[in-house]
Amino acid sequence: MMRGILFILIIQFISGCGINKIPEYNEQHFIHVEESLWKLTIEKWGAERFTGVIAVRTLGPDFHLVLLDATGIKLLETAMSDGSDVKVIAAVKAIRDRGLPEYLSESTLRIFDTMSDDVHCFRHGFIRICKKKPALDVERKEARFGPFLVWSVDYFYSKDVTEGFVCAVLQEPWRRSKLTLELFQGSYDL
């Protein structure tokens, strides 16, 4: 068993250093550039753990988010600049102690940091991130370590794909977690 795992790691390392390199991906591209409001649902082991509203604002490399509970109370505000560490601006103690600022910032960044149309795969260390199109109105972005799926994001589009996605589902099989974002289309959704 241990030899099998070592063999997989060696093959992954060799393939990562091969001549057929995947083009590097350095720039961040955000679909909803200015600001948007989303219904957030977090599930763990198939059970719903949290539902709230998240406001996302992206300006160039800066990524800000504000998390509100169902009553509109601000639970968390974070900022990231150019993929740097998460800066917690404000957080309720219970949210901070559970590691939600880092988890939520990392998860939403994975969702909103999209790949340009000319890049289908790129490598980040031992992780290979690729995009696929399993259906006409669905796109998928997957991160794999060798044959193992680390995380995936499914983007669901309305009729006009150029407007951006209206729902995104991030799944991390090894954590048994699922994060769903649904775009509020207008004030009537609130």
C-alpha positions in Angstrom: 0.0 0.0 0.0 2.8 2.4 1.0 4.7 1.6 -2.2 1.6 2.3 -4.3 1.2 5.8 -2.7 4.9 6.5 -3.2 4.7 5.4 -6.8 1.8 7.7 -7.5 3.6 10.6 -5.9 6.8 9.9 -7.9 4.8 9.7 -11.2 2.9 12.9 -10.3 6.3 14.7 -9.6 7.8 13.5 -12.9 4.7 14.4 -14.9 4.7 17.8 -13.3 8.3 18.4 -14.4 7.8 17.1 -18.0 8.5 18.9 -21.2 4.8 19.3 -22.1 4.1 22.0 -19.6 0.6 23.4 -19.3 0.6 27.2 -19.8 1.1 29.2 -16.6 -1.9 31.1 -15.3 -1.0 34.2 -13.4 -3.8 36.7 -13.8 -7.0 36.6 -11.9 -10.2 37.1 -13.9 -13.4 37.7 -12.0 -16.8 37.2 -13.7 -18.8 39.6 -11.6 -16.4 42.5 -11.6 -18.0 45.1 -9.4 -20.4 43.8 -6.8 -23.1 41.2 -6.4 -25.4 39.7 -3.7 -25.7 35.9 -3.2 -27.7 33.5 -1.1 -25.1 31.2 0.6 -25.7 27.7 1.8 -23.0 25.6 3.5 -23.5 21.8 3.9 -21.3 19.4 5.7 -21.8 15.6 5.5 -25.0 16.2 3.6 -26.6 18.3 6.3 -27.2 22.0 6.0 -25.0 23.9 8.5 -25.5 27.6 7.5 -27.6 29.8 5.3 -27.1 33.5 4.8 -26.4 36.3 2.4 -23.0 37.1 1.1 -22.1 40.4 -0.7 -19.0 40.1 -2.9 -17.1 43.0 -4.3 -14.1 42.6 -6.7 -12.1 45.5 -8.0 -9.1 44.4 -10.0 -7.0 42.1 -7.8 -8.9 43.1 -4.6 -11.6 40.7 -3.3 -13.9 41.7 -0.5 -16.8 39.8 1.0 -19.4 40.5 3.7 -21.4 37.7 5.3 -24.9 38.4 6.7 -27.2 36.0 8.6 -30.8 35.6 7.6 -31.8 38.6 9.7 -29.3 40.9 8.1 -26.8 41.1 10.9 -23.2 41.4 9.7 -21.2 38.3 10.8 -18.0 38.7 8.9 -16.1 41.1 6.6 -12.9 40.0 4.9 -10.6 41.4 2.2 -7.9 39.8 0.1 -5.6 41.6 -2.3 -3.9 39.9 -5.2 -4.4 36.4 -3.7 -2.7 37.3 -0.4 -3.7 36.1 3.0 -7.2 36.8 4.3 -7.5 40.1 6.2 -10.4 39.9 8.6 -11.9 43.4 8.9 -14.7 42.4 11.3 -16.0 39.1 12.6 -18.3 37.7 15.3 -16.2 35.7 17.8 -18.1 32.4 17.1 -17.5 32.8 13.3 -13.8 33.6 13.8 -13.2 30.7 16.2 -14.6 28.2 13.8 -12.2 29.2 11.0 -15.0 30.5 8.8 -13.2 33.6 7.5 -10.4 31.6 5.9 -12.8 28.9 4.6 -15.3 31.3 3.2 -12.7 33.6 1.6 -10.8 30.7 0.0 -14.0 29.0 -1.2 -15.5 32.2 -2.8 -12.1 33.0 -4.3 -12.1 29.6 -6.0 -15.5 30.3 -7.4 -15.0 33.9 -8.6 -11.4 33.5 -9.8 -12.2 32.2 -13.3 -9.9 31.1 -16.1 -9.8 33.0 -19.3 -11.3 31.4 -22.4 -7.9 30.5 -24.0 -6.7 28.6 -20.9 -8.3 25.1 -20.4 -5.8 23.8 -17.8 -2.9 25.0 -15.7 -0.7 23.6 -12.9 -0.2 25.1 -9.5 2.5 23.0 -7.8 1.2 19.4 -7.8 -2.4 20.5 -8.4 -3.8 20.6 -11.9 -6.8 22.9 -12.5 -8.9 22.3 -15.6 -12.2 23.5 -16.9 -14.8 21.4 -18.6 -18.3 21.8 -20.2 -20.5 18.9 -19.1 -23.7 20.5 -20.4 -24.8 23.4 -22.5 -25.6 25.7 -19.5 -23.0 24.3 -17.1 -19.3 24.7 -16.8 -17.0 22.9 -14.3 -13.6 23.8 -12.9 -11.7 20.9 -11.2 -8.6 20.8 -9.1 -6.9 17.4 -9.0 -3.9 16.0 -7.3 -3.0 13.2 -9.7 -6.1 11.1 -10.1 -7.7 12.5 -6.9 -10.3 15.3 -7.0 -9.4 18.0 -4.5 -12.3 20.4 -5.2 -14.7 21.2 -8.0 -16.9 24.2 -8.9 -20.0 23.8 -11.1 -21.2 27.0 -12.7 -24.9 27.2 -13.8 -25.8 29.8 -16.3 -29.1 31.3 -17.3 -30.0 31.8 -21.0 -27.3 34.4 -21.6 -23.8 33.0 -20.7 -22.2 36.4 -21.3 -24.0 37.8 -18.2 -22.2 35.3 -16.0 -23.3 32.4 -13.8 -26.4 32.5 -11.6 -25.5 29.7 -9.3 -22.2 28.0 -8.3 -21.6 24.9 -6.3 -18.2 24.2 -4.7 -17.6 20.7 -3.5 -14.7 19.3 -1.6 -15.1 15.5 -1.4 -12.3 15.0 1.1 -14.0 17.4 3.5 -17.5 16.2 2.6 -18.5 19.9 2.2 -20.6 21.7 -0.3 -20.9 25.5 -0.7 -23.7 26.9 -2.9 -24.1 30.5 -4.1 -27.3 31.6 -5.8 -27.4 35.1 -7.3 -30.1 37.4 -6.2 -31.6 38.6 -9.5 -33.1 41.8 -8.1 -34.7 43.3 -5.0 -37.7 41.0 -5.4 -35.6 38.0 -4.4 -34.8 39.5 -1.0 
